[in-house]
Amino acid sequence: MVREILIWPDPVLKQKARPVTRVDDTVRTLVRDMFETMYAAQGVGLAAPQVGVLQRIIVLDTRPSQPESQPLAMINPEIIAMEGKATYHESCLSIPGESEDVERAAVVTVRYLDEEGREQTRVCDGLLAIAVQHETDHLNGTVYVDHVSSLKREFIRKRMKRVKASRESRPSA
């Protein structure tokens, strides 16, 4: 099921997500919905808070720029190591139509639970490293515009308030 993606500065996006205590069918259904939602919006990553669920779950699929990669669901992801620096022109499904350069680690090691509840550790580079950091930020109540100047952030905030207002004024389907 495709879910509605919250538009920043929705207050839910500033809240810290809670750890998942048990990986069960409810979590797996949410993961499926998140993949469907991400694909429908043509994204490469999505965090549960973006669909209004304050749980530490992210989904990623960087195959458009990393064909060797596979779709990934990470439950309770924790970045345990970071190396190097990379600047990437980031965008966000919760901030449609906007993008800015953000500096992040070039390589990250992340520990997480998979959809079966098994602990995994993965070293990520390229777009996958950027996406893991971007989506993990969402779990901590941070969006990529928190990494840019306050002036740019305020311009984007004003534009997103207009996007949100126009979305809310549309008749429901």
Secondary structure, DSSP 8 states (H G I E B T S, - for coil): -------TT-GGGGS--B--S---HHHHHHHHHHHHHHHHTT-SEEEGGGGT--BSEEEE--TTT-TT---EEEEEEEEEEEES-EEEEEEETTEEEEEEEEEE-SEEEEEEE-TTS-EEEEEEEHHHHHHHHHHHHHHTT--GGGGS-HHHHHHHHHHHHHHHHHHHHS---
